[in-house]
Amino acid sequence: MNSLISFVQAYHDNNLVLVVLGDHQPATIVSGQGASHDVPITLISHDPAVMSRISPWGWQDGLRPRPDAPVWSMDDFRDRFLGAYGP
């Protein structure tokens, strides 16, 4: 996460849009025993119009999802994302 934050700060670009998603669940040293296989997804943009397209999703601001954040399968996220930003 430090690398991601450093990149966004160093290459400040008002047109930058990043979709950041984990490729596997956290190690047990981070998540503890018995954690789910869910991974966080974060959308980063300076443009409020980009963020307004996903406002119905119920996501909160910030990089760390709340415990009650929505949980979707990757194909469900893909379909929602393409619906929000596709033709």
PDB file of N, CA, C and O in Angstrom:
ATOM      1  N   MET A   1       0.812  -1.178   0.000  1.00  0.00           N
ATOM      2  CA  MET A   1       0.000   0.000   0.000  1.00  0.00           C
ATOM      3  C   MET A   1       0.864   1.253   0.000  1.00  0.00           C
ATOM      4  O   MET A   1       0.497   2.268  -0.591  1.00  0.00           O
ATOM      5  N   ASN A   2       2.015   1.178   0.667  1.00  0.00           N
ATOM      6  CA  ASN A   2       2.913   2.336   0.662  1.00  0.00           C
ATOM      7  C   ASN A   2       3.375   2.674  -0.743  1.00  0.00           C
ATOM      8  O   ASN A   2       3.465   3.848  -1.102  1.00  0.00           O
ATOM      9  N   SER A   3       3.671   1.649  -1.549  1.00  0.00           N
ATOM     10  CA  SER A   3       4.102   1.886  -2.929  1.00  0.00           C
ATOM     11  C   SER A   3       2.997   2.539  -3.742  1.00  0.00           C
ATOM     12  O   SER A   3       3.251   3.450  -4.530  1.00  0.00           O
ATOM     13  N   LEU A   4       1.790   2.078  -3.552  1.00  0.00           N
ATOM     14  CA  LEU A   4       0.648   2.644  -4.265  1.00  0.00           C
ATOM     15  C   LEU A   4       0.445   4.109  -3.898  1.00  0.00           C
ATOM     16  O   LEU A   4       0.281   4.960  -4.772  1.00  0.00           O
ATOM     17  N   ILE A   5       0.458   4.392  -2.615  1.00  0.00           N
ATOM     18  CA  ILE A   5       0.273   5.769  -2.157  1.00  0.00           C
ATOM     19  C   ILE A   5       1.408   6.657  -2.659  1.00  0.00           C
ATOM     20  O   ILE A   5       1.163   7.783  -3.092  1.00  0.00           O
ATOM     21  N   SER A   6       2.629   6.174  -2.607  1.00  0.00           N
ATOM     22  CA  SER A   6       3.778   6.944  -3.100  1.00  0.00           C
ATOM     23  C   SER A   6       3.640   7.235  -4.590  1.00  0.00           C
ATOM     24  O   SER A   6       3.943   8.342  -5.035  1.00  0.00           O
ATOM     25  N   PHE A   7       3.188   6.257  -5.360  1.00  0.00           N
ATOM     26  CA  PHE A   7       3.002   6.452  -6.801  1.00  0.00           C
ATOM     27  C   PHE A   7       1.980   7.554  -7.064  1.00  0.00           C
ATOM     28  O   PHE A   7       2.232   8.456  -7.864  1.00  0.00           O
ATOM     29  N   VAL A   8       0.845   7.488  -6.406  1.00  0.00           N
ATOM     30  CA  VAL A   8      -0.207   8.487  -6.628  1.00  0.00           C
ATOM     31  C   VAL A   8       0.284   9.875  -6.232  1.00  0.00           C
ATOM     32  O   VAL A   8      -0.017  10.854  -6.915  1.00  0.00           O
ATOM     33  N   GLN A   9       1.031   9.970  -5.147  1.00  0.00           N
ATOM     34  CA  GLN A   9       1.547  11.265  -4.710  1.00  0.00           C
ATOM     35  C   GLN A   9       2.638  11.787  -5.636  1.00  0.00           C
ATOM     36  O   GLN A   9       2.670  12.980  -5.938  1.00  0.00           O
ATOM     37  N   ALA A  10       3.530  10.913  -6.089  1.00  0.00           N
ATOM     38  CA  ALA A  10       4.663  11.347  -6.916  1.00  0.00           C
ATOM     39  C   ALA A  10       4.234  11.736  -8.329  1.00  0.00           C
ATOM     40  O   ALA A  10       4.792  12.668  -8.909  1.00  0.00           O
ATOM     41  N   TYR A  11       3.257  11.036  -8.884  1.00  0.00           N
ATOM     42  CA  TYR A  11       2.825  11.290 -10.262  1.00  0.00           C
ATOM     43  C   TYR A  11       1.423  11.878 -10.270  1.00  0.00           C
ATOM     44  O   TYR A  11       0.537  11.420 -10.992  1.00  0.00           O
ATOM     45  N   HIS A  12       1.248  12.905  -9.448  1.00  0.00           N
ATOM     46  CA  HIS A  12      -0.054  13.552  -9.306  1.00  0.00           C
ATOM     47  C   HIS A  12      -0.594  13.912 -10.685  1.00  0.00           C
ATOM     48  O   HIS A  12      -0.029  14.745 -11.394  1.00  0.00           O
ATOM     49  N   ASP A  13      -1.686  13.275 -11.043  1.00  0.00           N
ATOM     50  CA  ASP A  13      -2.299  13.470 -12.356  1.00  0.00           C
ATOM     51  C   ASP A  13      -3.809  13.489 -12.149  1.00  0.00           C
ATOM     52  O   ASP A  13      -4.391  12.497 -11.710  1.00  0.00           O
ATOM     53  N   ASN A  14      -4.440  14.614 -12.463  1.00  0.00           N
ATOM     54  CA  ASN A  14      -5.883  14.728 -12.245  1.00  0.00           C
ATOM     55  C   ASN A  14      -6.692  13.766 -13.113  1.00  0.00           C
ATOM     56  O   ASN A  14      -7.872  13.546 -12.839  1.00  0.00           O
ATOM     57  N   ASN A  15      -6.092  13.193 -14.145  1.00  0.00           N
ATOM     58  CA  ASN A  15      -6.789  12.248 -15.015  1.00  0.00           C
ATOM     59  C   ASN A  15      -6.522  10.784 -14.644  1.00  0.00           C
ATOM     60  O   ASN A  15      -7.037   9.873 -15.292  1.00  0.00           O
ATOM     61  N   LEU A  16      -5.723  10.566 -13.610  1.00  0.00           N
ATOM     62  CA  LEU A  16      -5.369   9.210 -13.211  1.00  0.00           C
ATOM     63  C   LEU A  16      -6.564   8.493 -12.594  1.00  0.00           C
ATOM     64  O   LEU A  16      -7.251   9.033 -11.727  1.00  0.00           O
ATOM     65  N   VAL A  17      -6.795   7.282 -13.053  1.00  0.00           N
ATOM     66  CA  VAL A  17      -7.803   6.401 -12.458  1.00  0.00           C
ATOM     67  C   VAL A  17      -7.128   5.053 -12.246  1.00  0.00           C
ATOM     68  O   VAL A  17      -6.565   4.482 -13.181  1.00  0.00           O
ATOM     69  N   LEU A  18      -7.183   4.546 -11.021  1.00  0.00           N
ATOM     70  CA  LEU A  18      -6.598   3.249 -10.696  1.00  0.00           C
ATOM     71  C   LEU A  18      -7.670   2.327 -10.132  1.00  0.00           C
ATOM     72  O   LEU A  18      -8.475   2.730  -9.292  1.00  0.00           O
ATOM     73  N   VAL A  19      -7.670   1.100 -10.599  1.00  0.00           N
ATOM     74  CA  VAL A  19      -8.473   0.046  -9.994  1.00  0.00           C
ATOM     75  C   VAL A  19      -7.470  -0.895  -9.342  1.00  0.00           C
ATOM     76  O   VAL A  19      -6.667  -1.531 -10.025  1.00  0.00           O
ATOM     77  N   VAL A  20      -7.522  -0.976  -8.028  1.00  0.00           N
ATOM     78  CA  VAL A  20      -6.549  -1.755  -7.264  1.00  0.00           C
ATOM     79  C   VAL A  20      -7.291  -2.926  -6.627  1.00  0.00           C
ATOM     80  O   VAL A  20      -8.226  -2.738  -5.848  1.00  0.00           O
ATOM     81  N   LEU A  21      -6.858  -4.140  -6.972  1.00  0.00           N
ATOM     82  CA  LEU A  21      -7.489  -5.294  -6.356  1.00  0.00           C
ATOM     83  C   LEU A  21      -6.455  -6.330  -5.997  1.00  0.00           C
ATOM     84  O   LEU A  21      -5.442  -6.504  -6.674  1.00  0.00           O
ATOM     85  N   GLY A  22      -6.743  -7.009  -4.911  1.00  0.00           N
ATOM     86  CA  GLY A  22      -5.845  -8.052  -4.444  1.00  0.00           C
ATOM     87  C   GLY A  22      -5.943  -9.271  -5.339  1.00  0.00           C
ATOM     88  O   GLY A  22      -6.984  -9.518  -5.948  1.00  0.00           O
ATOM     89  N   ASP A  23      -4.871 -10.029  -5.420  1.00  0.00           N
ATOM     90  CA  ASP A  23      -4.895 -11.248  -6.240  1.00  0.00           C
ATOM     91  C   ASP A  23      -4.991 -12.500  -5.371  1.00  0.00           C
ATOM     92  O   ASP A  23      -5.095 -13.610  -5.894  1.00  0.00           O
ATOM     93  N   HIS A  24      -4.957 -12.332  -4.061  1.00  0.00           N
ATOM     94  CA  HIS A  24      -5.123 -13.458  -3.139  1.00  0.00           C
ATOM     95  C   HIS A  24      -5.423 -12.901  -1.752  1.00  0.00           C
ATOM     96  O   HIS A  24      -5.201 -11.721  -1.485  1.00  0.00           O
ATOM     97  N   GLN A  25      -5.923 -13.750  -0.888  1.00  0.00           N
ATOM     98  CA  GLN A  25      -6.232 -13.309   0.469  1.00  0.00           C
ATOM     99  C   GLN A  25      -4.943 -12.988   1.216  1.00  0.00           C
ATOM    100  O   GLN A  25      -3.876 -13.494   0.866  1.00  0.00           O
ATOM    101  N   PRO A  26      -5.040 -12.141   2.250  1.00  0.00           N
ATOM    102  CA  PRO A  26      -3.844 -11.822   3.030  1.00  0.00           C
ATOM    103  C   PRO A  26      -3.282 -13.055   3.732  1.00  0.00           C
ATOM    104  O   PRO A  26      -4.006 -14.009   4.016  1.00  0.00           O
ATOM    105  N   ALA A  27      -2.004 -13.017   4.001  1.00  0.00           N
ATOM    106  CA  ALA A  27      -1.365 -14.077   4.777  1.00  0.00           C
ATOM    107  C   ALA A  27      -1.964 -14.105   6.178  1.00  0.00           C
ATOM    108  O   ALA A  27      -2.412 -13.078   6.688  1.00  0.00           O
ATOM    109  N   THR A  28      -1.971 -15.271   6.790  1.00  0.00           N
ATOM    110  CA  THR A  28      -2.571 -15.392   8.120  1.00  0.00           C
ATOM    111  C   THR A  28      -1.894 -14.504   9.162  1.00  0.00           C
ATOM    112  O   THR A  28      -2.509 -14.149  10.167  1.00  0.00           O
ATOM    113  N   ILE A  29      -0.637 -14.146   8.928  1.00  0.00           N
ATOM    114  CA  ILE A  29       0.037 -13.237   9.870  1.00  0.00           C
ATOM    115  C   ILE A  29      -0.631 -11.864   9.850  1.00  0.00           C
ATOM    116  O   ILE A  29      -0.560 -11.121  10.829  1.00  0.00           O
ATOM    117  N   VAL A  30      -1.281 -11.530   8.731  1.00  0.00           N
ATOM    118  CA  VAL A  30      -1.997 -10.255   8.603  1.00  0.00           C
ATOM    119  C   VAL A  30      -3.461 -10.410   8.999  1.00  0.00           C
ATOM    120  O   VAL A  30      -3.993  -9.619   9.777  1.00  0.00           O
ATOM    121  N   SER A  31      -4.107 -11.448   8.450  1.00  0.00           N
ATOM    122  CA  SER A  31      -5.558 -11.588   8.606  1.00  0.00           C
ATOM    123  C   SER A  31      -5.978 -12.420   9.804  1.00  0.00           C
ATOM    124  O   SER A  31      -7.117 -12.320  10.260  1.00  0.00           O
ATOM    125  N   GLY A  32      -5.067 -13.243  10.321  1.00  0.00           N
ATOM    126  CA  GLY A  32      -5.414 -14.158  11.403  1.00  0.00           C
ATOM    127  C   GLY A  32      -5.919 -15.485  10.850  1.00  0.00           C
ATOM    128  O   GLY A  32      -6.163 -15.620   9.651  1.00  0.00           O
ATOM    129  N   GLN A  33      -6.070 -16.437  11.719  1.00  0.00           N
ATOM    130  CA  GLN A  33      -6.519 -17.767  11.323  1.00  0.00           C
ATOM    131  C   GLN A  33      -7.998 -17.719  10.929  1.00  0.00           C
ATOM    132  O   GLN A  33      -8.790 -16.993  11.530  1.00  0.00           O
ATOM    133  N   GLY A  34      -8.353 -18.502   9.913  1.00  0.00           N
ATOM    134  CA  GLY A  34      -9.750 -18.642   9.532  1.00  0.00           C
ATOM    135  C   GLY A  34     -10.327 -17.474   8.766  1.00  0.00           C
ATOM    136  O   GLY A  34     -11.547 -17.375   8.633  1.00  0.00           O
ATOM    137  N   ALA A  35      -9.494 -16.588   8.258  1.00  0.00           N
ATOM    138  CA  ALA A  35     -10.006 -15.443   7.487  1.00  0.00           C
ATOM    139  C   ALA A  35     -10.563 -15.925   6.152  1.00  0.00           C
ATOM    140  O   ALA A  35     -10.189 -16.988   5.657  1.00  0.00           O
ATOM    141  N   SER A  36     -11.455 -15.132   5.581  1.00  0.00           N
ATOM    142  CA  SER A  36     -12.053 -15.497   4.296  1.00  0.00           C
ATOM    143  C   SER A  36     -11.039 -15.294   3.164  1.00  0.00           C
ATOM    144  O   SER A  36      -9.938 -14.786   3.380  1.00  0.00           O
ATOM    145  N   HIS A  37     -11.424 -15.690   1.994  1.00  0.00           N
ATOM    146  CA  HIS A  37     -10.582 -15.507   0.812  1.00  0.00           C
ATOM    147  C   HIS A  37     -10.936 -14.224   0.071  1.00  0.00           C
ATOM    148  O   HIS A  37     -10.467 -14.015  -1.048  1.00  0.00           O
ATOM    149  N   ASP A  38     -11.747 -13.370   0.663  1.00  0.00           N
ATOM    150  CA  ASP A  38     -12.119 -12.106   0.035  1.00  0.00           C
ATOM    151  C   ASP A  38     -10.905 -11.191  -0.065  1.00  0.00           C
ATOM    152  O   ASP A  38     -10.034 -11.201   0.805  1.00  0.00           O
ATOM    153  N   VAL A  39     -10.856 -10.406  -1.129  1.00  0.00           N
ATOM    154  CA  VAL A  39      -9.793  -9.423  -1.301  1.00  0.00           C
ATOM    155  C   VAL A  39     -10.424  -8.052  -1.531  1.00  0.00           C
ATOM    156  O   VAL A  39     -11.485  -7.955  -2.147  1.00  0.00           O
ATOM    157  N   PRO A  40      -9.784  -6.998  -1.044  1.00  0.00           N
ATOM    158  CA  PRO A  40     -10.345  -5.662  -1.238  1.00  0.00           C
ATOM    159  C   PRO A  40     -10.143  -5.174  -2.664  1.00  0.00           C
ATOM    160  O   PRO A  40      -9.187  -5.550  -3.343  1.00  0.00           O
ATOM    161  N   ILE A  41     -11.063  -4.334  -3.096  1.00  0.00           N
ATOM    162  CA  ILE A  41     -10.955  -3.637  -4.378  1.00  0.00           C
ATOM    163  C   ILE A  41     -11.113  -2.159  -4.074  1.00  0.00           C
ATOM    164  O   ILE A  41     -12.022  -1.762  -3.345  1.00  0.00           O
ATOM    165  N   THR A  42     -10.225  -1.341  -4.637  1.00  0.00           N
ATOM    166  CA  THR A  42     -10.252   0.093  -4.414  1.00  0.00           C
ATOM    167  C   THR A  42     -10.211   0.809  -5.750  1.00  0.00           C
ATOM    168  O   THR A  42      -9.446   0.436  -6.639  1.00  0.00           O
ATOM    169  N   LEU A  43     -11.030   1.833  -5.890  1.00  0.00           N
ATOM    170  CA  LEU A  43     -11.001   2.687  -7.070  1.00  0.00           C
ATOM    171  C   LEU A  43     -10.465   4.038  -6.620  1.00  0.00           C
ATOM    172  O   LEU A  43     -10.983   4.632  -5.674  1.00  0.00           O
ATOM    173  N   ILE A  44      -9.427   4.525  -7.298  1.00  0.00           N
ATOM    174  CA  ILE A  44      -8.780   5.781  -6.930  1.00  0.00           C
ATOM    175  C   ILE A  44      -8.883   6.734  -8.111  1.00  0.00           C
ATOM    176  O   ILE A  44      -8.504   6.399  -9.233  1.00  0.00           O
ATOM    177  N   SER A  45      -9.403   7.931  -7.840  1.00  0.00           N
ATOM    178  CA  SER A  45      -9.510   8.945  -8.881  1.00  0.00           C
ATOM    179  C   SER A  45      -9.628  10.319  -8.238  1.00  0.00           C
ATOM    180  O   SER A  45     -10.216  10.466  -7.167  1.00  0.00           O
ATOM    181  N   HIS A  46      -9.062  11.329  -8.907  1.00  0.00           N
ATOM    182  CA  HIS A  46      -9.228  12.707  -8.454  1.00  0.00           C
ATOM    183  C   HIS A  46     -10.550  13.283  -8.965  1.00  0.00           C
ATOM    184  O   HIS A  46     -11.049  14.270  -8.426  1.00  0.00           O
ATOM    185  N   ASP A  47     -11.104  12.678  -9.982  1.00  0.00           N
ATOM    186  CA  ASP A  47     -12.284  13.205 -10.668  1.00  0.00           C
ATOM    187  C   ASP A  47     -13.563  12.724  -9.972  1.00  0.00           C
ATOM    188  O   ASP A  47     -13.834  11.523  -9.955  1.00  0.00           O
ATOM    189  N   PRO A  48     -14.343  13.631  -9.405  1.00  0.00           N
ATOM    190  CA  PRO A  48     -15.582  13.232  -8.741  1.00  0.00           C
ATOM    191  C   PRO A  48     -16.568  12.532  -9.688  1.00  0.00           C
ATOM    192  O   PRO A  48     -17.374  11.720  -9.233  1.00  0.00           O
ATOM    193  N   ALA A  49     -16.521  12.826 -10.972  1.00  0.00           N
ATOM    194  CA  ALA A  49     -17.421  12.180 -11.936  1.00  0.00           C
ATOM    195  C   ALA A  49     -17.138  10.682 -12.029  1.00  0.00           C
ATOM    196  O   ALA A  49     -18.052   9.878 -12.211  1.00  0.00           O
ATOM    197  N   VAL A  50     -15.876  10.321 -11.902  1.00  0.00           N
ATOM    198  CA  VAL A  50     -15.510   8.902 -11.928  1.00  0.00           C
ATOM    199  C   VAL A  50     -16.118   8.201 -10.720  1.00  0.00           C
ATOM    200  O   VAL A  50     -16.684   7.115 -10.843  1.00  0.00           O
ATOM    201  N   MET A  51     -16.000   8.816  -9.572  1.00  0.00           N
ATOM    202  CA  MET A  51     -16.499   8.212  -8.351  1.00  0.00           C
ATOM    203  C   MET A  51     -18.030   8.195  -8.305  1.00  0.00           C
ATOM    204  O   MET A  51     -18.621   7.284  -7.726  1.00  0.00           O
ATOM    205  N   SER A  52     -18.666   9.186  -8.905  1.00  0.00           N
ATOM    206  CA  SER A  52     -20.129   9.233  -8.863  1.00  0.00           C
ATOM    207  C   SER A  52     -20.760   8.067  -9.626  1.00  0.00           C
ATOM    208  O   SER A  52     -21.881   7.663  -9.319  1.00  0.00           O
ATOM    209  N   ARG A  53     -20.049   7.526 -10.618  1.00  0.00           N
ATOM    210  CA  ARG A  53     -20.576   6.389 -11.374  1.00  0.00           C
ATOM    211  C   ARG A  53     -20.744   5.145 -10.516  1.00  0.00           C
ATOM    212  O   ARG A  53     -21.555   4.276 -10.835  1.00  0.00           O
ATOM    213  N   ILE A  54     -19.978   5.052  -9.423  1.00  0.00           N
ATOM    214  CA  ILE A  54     -20.093   3.868  -8.564  1.00  0.00           C
ATOM    215  C   ILE A  54     -20.757   4.191  -7.223  1.00  0.00           C
ATOM    216  O   ILE A  54     -20.783   3.344  -6.331  1.00  0.00           O
ATOM    217  N   SER A  55     -21.281   5.379  -7.075  1.00  0.00           N
ATOM    218  CA  SER A  55     -21.902   5.746  -5.794  1.00  0.00           C
ATOM    219  C   SER A  55     -23.030   4.797  -5.383  1.00  0.00           C
ATOM    220  O   SER A  55     -23.208   4.572  -4.186  1.00  0.00           O
ATOM    221  N   PRO A  56     -23.806   4.224  -6.326  1.00  0.00           N
ATOM    222  CA  PRO A  56     -24.841   3.272  -5.892  1.00  0.00           C
ATOM    223  C   PRO A  56     -24.278   1.975  -5.289  1.00  0.00           C
ATOM    224  O   PRO A  56     -25.035   1.201  -4.702  1.00  0.00           O
ATOM    225  N   TRP A  57     -22.997   1.728  -5.417  1.00  0.00           N
ATOM    226  CA  TRP A  57     -22.403   0.485  -4.923  1.00  0.00           C
ATOM    227  C   TRP A  57     -22.323   0.428  -3.397  1.00  0.00           C
ATOM    228  O   TRP A  57     -22.214  -0.658  -2.827  1.00  0.00           O
ATOM    229  N   GLY A  58     -22.376   1.565  -2.739  1.00  0.00           N
ATOM    230  CA  GLY A  58     -22.297   1.570  -1.282  1.00  0.00           C
ATOM    231  C   GLY A  58     -20.888   1.495  -0.736  1.00  0.00           C
ATOM    232  O   GLY A  58     -20.694   1.145   0.429  1.00  0.00           O
ATOM    233  N   TRP A  59     -19.895   1.819  -1.559  1.00  0.00           N
ATOM    234  CA  TRP A  59     -18.507   1.809  -1.083  1.00  0.00           C
ATOM    235  C   TRP A  59     -18.260   3.066  -0.280  1.00  0.00           C
ATOM    236  O   TRP A  59     -18.893   4.094  -0.522  1.00  0.00           O
ATOM    237  N   GLN A  60     -17.326   2.995   0.693  1.00  0.00           N
ATOM    238  CA  GLN A  60     -16.965   4.161   1.474  1.00  0.00           C
ATOM    239  C   GLN A  60     -15.623   4.706   0.983  1.00  0.00           C
ATOM    240  O   GLN A  60     -14.899   4.041   0.242  1.00  0.00           O
ATOM    241  N   ASP A  61     -15.312   5.916   1.409  1.00  0.00           N
ATOM    242  CA  ASP A  61     -14.024   6.523   1.073  1.00  0.00           C
ATOM    243  C   ASP A  61     -12.911   5.796   1.817  1.00  0.00           C
ATOM    244  O   ASP A  61     -13.131   5.210   2.877  1.00  0.00           O
ATOM    245  N   GLY A  62     -11.712   5.844   1.242  1.00  0.00           N
ATOM    246  CA  GLY A  62     -10.541   5.297   1.907  1.00  0.00           C
ATOM    247  C   GLY A  62     -10.076   3.985   1.311  1.00  0.00           C
ATOM    248  O   GLY A  62     -10.737   3.411   0.446  1.00  0.00           O
ATOM    249  N   LEU A  63      -8.931   3.516   1.782  1.00  0.00           N
ATOM    250  CA  LEU A  63      -8.304   2.304   1.249  1.00  0.00           C
ATOM    251  C   LEU A  63      -8.652   1.048   2.041  1.00  0.00           C
ATOM    252  O   LEU A  63      -8.408  -0.060   1.563  1.00  0.00           O
ATOM    253  N   ARG A  64      -9.205   1.191   3.218  1.00  0.00           N
ATOM    254  CA  ARG A  64      -9.511   0.023   4.050  1.00  0.00           C
ATOM    255  C   ARG A  64     -11.029  -0.151   4.136  1.00  0.00           C
ATOM    256  O   ARG A  64     -11.727   0.705   4.678  1.00  0.00           O
ATOM    257  N   PRO A  65     -11.532  -1.259   3.599  1.00  0.00           N
ATOM    258  CA  PRO A  65     -12.985  -1.468   3.656  1.00  0.00           C
ATOM    259  C   PRO A  65     -13.476  -1.713   5.079  1.00  0.00           C
ATOM    260  O   PRO A  65     -12.785  -2.311   5.904  1.00  0.00           O
ATOM    261  N   ARG A  66     -14.689  -1.232   5.340  1.00  0.00           N
ATOM    262  CA  ARG A  66     -15.331  -1.491   6.634  1.00  0.00           C
ATOM    263  C   ARG A  66     -15.658  -2.981   6.740  1.00  0.00           C
ATOM    264  O   ARG A  66     -15.726  -3.671   5.723  1.00  0.00           O
ATOM    265  N   PRO A  67     -15.856  -3.469   7.935  1.00  0.00           N
ATOM    266  CA  PRO A  67     -16.243  -4.878   8.102  1.00  0.00           C
ATOM    267  C   PRO A  67     -17.561  -5.224   7.405  1.00  0.00           C
ATOM    268  O   PRO A  67     -17.776  -6.375   7.027  1.00  0.00           O
ATOM    269  N   ASP A  68     -18.445  -4.234   7.232  1.00  0.00           N
ATOM    270  CA  ASP A  68     -19.734  -4.486   6.588  1.00  0.00           C
ATOM    271  C   ASP A  68     -19.741  -4.091   5.105  1.00  0.00           C
ATOM    272  O   ASP A  68     -20.805  -3.935   4.504  1.00  0.00           O
ATOM    273  N   ALA A  69     -18.552  -3.931   4.523  1.00  0.00           N
ATOM    274  CA  ALA A  69     -18.460  -3.564   3.099  1.00  0.00           C
ATOM    275  C   ALA A  69     -19.081  -4.661   2.233  1.00  0.00           C
ATOM    276  O   ALA A  69     -19.062  -5.835   2.603  1.00  0.00           O
ATOM    277  N   PRO A  70     -19.635  -4.270   1.067  1.00  0.00           N
ATOM    278  CA  PRO A  70     -20.209  -5.286   0.181  1.00  0.00           C
ATOM    279  C   PRO A  70     -19.163  -6.305  -0.252  1.00  0.00           C
ATOM    280  O   PRO A  70     -17.993  -5.970  -0.436  1.00  0.00           O
ATOM    281  N   VAL A  71     -19.592  -7.537  -0.410  1.00  0.00           N
ATOM    282  CA  VAL A  71     -18.706  -8.614  -0.868  1.00  0.00           C
ATOM    283  C   VAL A  71     -19.311  -9.198  -2.133  1.00  0.00           C
ATOM    284  O   VAL A  71     -20.445  -9.677  -2.128  1.00  0.00           O
ATOM    285  N   TRP A  72     -18.544  -9.154  -3.219  1.00  0.00           N
ATOM    286  CA  TRP A  72     -18.991  -9.664  -4.513  1.00  0.00           C
ATOM    287  C   TRP A  72     -17.947 -10.619  -5.066  1.00  0.00           C
ATOM    288  O   TRP A  72     -16.768 -10.525  -4.728  1.00  0.00           O
ATOM    289  N   SER A  73     -18.375 -11.518  -5.898  1.00  0.00           N
ATOM    290  CA  SER A  73     -17.436 -12.364  -6.633  1.00  0.00           C
ATOM    291  C   SER A  73     -16.744 -11.493  -7.685  1.00  0.00           C
ATOM    292  O   SER A  73     -17.237 -10.422  -8.038  1.00  0.00           O
ATOM    293  N   MET A  74     -15.609 -11.959  -8.175  1.00  0.00           N
ATOM    294  CA  MET A  74     -14.864 -11.177  -9.174  1.00  0.00           C
ATOM    295  C   MET A  74     -15.674 -10.962 -10.448  1.00  0.00           C
ATOM    296  O   MET A  74     -15.596  -9.889 -11.047  1.00  0.00           O
ATOM    297  N   ASP A  75     -16.457 -11.968 -10.880  1.00  0.00           N
ATOM    298  CA  ASP A  75     -17.251 -11.780 -12.096  1.00  0.00           C
ATOM    299  C   ASP A  75     -18.377 -10.782 -11.862  1.00  0.00           C
ATOM    300  O   ASP A  75     -18.763 -10.067 -12.788  1.00  0.00           O
ATOM    301  N   ASP A  76     -18.911 -10.718 -10.650  1.00  0.00           N
ATOM    302  CA  ASP A  76     -19.935  -9.725 -10.339  1.00  0.00           C
ATOM    303  C   ASP A  76     -19.321  -8.324 -10.362  1.00  0.00           C
ATOM    304  O   ASP A  76     -19.919  -7.390 -10.896  1.00  0.00           O
ATOM    305  N   PHE A  77     -18.115  -8.180  -9.776  1.00  0.00           N
ATOM    306  CA  PHE A  77     -17.436  -6.883  -9.832  1.00  0.00           C
ATOM    307  C   PHE A  77     -17.189  -6.487 -11.283  1.00  0.00           C
ATOM    308  O   PHE A  77     -17.448  -5.346 -11.668  1.00  0.00           O
ATOM    309  N   ARG A  78     -16.693  -7.415 -12.085  1.00  0.00           N
ATOM    310  CA  ARG A  78     -16.417  -7.124 -13.495  1.00  0.00           C
ATOM    311  C   ARG A  78     -17.675  -6.600 -14.188  1.00  0.00           C
ATOM    312  O   ARG A  78     -17.626  -5.590 -14.890  1.00  0.00           O
ATOM    313  N   ASP A  79     -18.790  -7.279 -13.992  1.00  0.00           N
ATOM    314  CA  ASP A  79     -20.031  -6.864 -14.649  1.00  0.00           C
ATOM    315  C   ASP A  79     -20.491  -5.503 -14.171  1.00  0.00           C
ATOM    316  O   ASP A  79     -20.948  -4.688 -14.973  1.00  0.00           O
ATOM    317  N   ARG A  80     -20.381  -5.244 -12.885  1.00  0.00           N
ATOM    318  CA  ARG A  80     -20.759  -3.927 -12.351  1.00  0.00           C
ATOM    319  C   ARG A  80     -19.825  -2.842 -12.904  1.00  0.00           C
ATOM    320  O   ARG A  80     -20.273  -1.763 -13.291  1.00  0.00           O
ATOM    321  N   PHE A  81     -18.537  -3.142 -12.933  1.00  0.00           N
ATOM    322  CA  PHE A  81     -17.561  -2.157 -13.423  1.00  0.00           C
ATOM    323  C   PHE A  81     -17.817  -1.821 -14.892  1.00  0.00           C
ATOM    324  O   PHE A  81     -17.849  -0.650 -15.273  1.00  0.00           O
ATOM    325  N   LEU A  82     -17.998  -2.850 -15.706  1.00  0.00           N
ATOM    326  CA  LEU A  82     -18.262  -2.603 -17.127  1.00  0.00           C
ATOM    327  C   LEU A  82     -19.601  -1.904 -17.328  1.00  0.00           C
ATOM    328  O   LEU A  82     -19.747  -1.108 -18.256  1.00  0.00           O
ATOM    329  N   GLY A  83     -20.569  -2.185 -16.481  1.00  0.00           N
ATOM    330  CA  GLY A  83     -21.843  -1.485 -16.558  1.00  0.00           C
ATOM    331  C   GLY A  83     -21.716  -0.016 -16.224  1.00  0.00           C
ATOM    332  O   GLY A  83     -22.386   0.822 -16.827  1.00  0.00           O
ATOM    333  N   ALA A  84     -20.852   0.306 -15.257  1.00  0.00           N
ATOM    334  CA  ALA A  84     -20.659   1.694 -14.825  1.00  0.00           C
ATOM    335  C   ALA A  84     -19.842   2.511 -15.812  1.00  0.00           C
ATOM    336  O   ALA A  84     -20.093   3.702 -15.999  1.00  0.00           O
ATOM    337  N   TYR A  85     -18.849   1.862 -16.452  1.00  0.00           N
ATOM    338  CA  TYR A  85     -17.916   2.622 -17.285  1.00  0.00           C
ATOM    339  C   TYR A  85     -17.903   2.198 -18.749  1.00  0.00           C
ATOM    340  O   TYR A  85     -17.266   2.857 -19.571  1.00  0.00           O
ATOM    341  N   GLY A  86     -18.582   1.129 -19.086  1.00  0.00           N
ATOM    342  CA  GLY A  86     -18.591   0.669 -20.468  1.00  0.00           C
ATOM    343  C   GLY A  86     -19.591   1.426 -21.316  1.00  0.00           C
ATOM    344  O   GLY A  86     -20.287   2.318 -20.832  1.00  0.00           O
ATOM    345  N   PRO A  87     -19.657   1.058 -22.596  1.00  0.00           N
ATOM    346  CA  PRO A  87     -20.599   1.753 -23.497  1.00  0.00           C
ATOM    347  C   PRO A  87     -22.050   1.460 -23.160  1.00  0.00           C
ATOM    348  O   PRO A  87     -22.953   1.969 -23.824  1.00  0.00           O
TER     349      PRO A  87
END
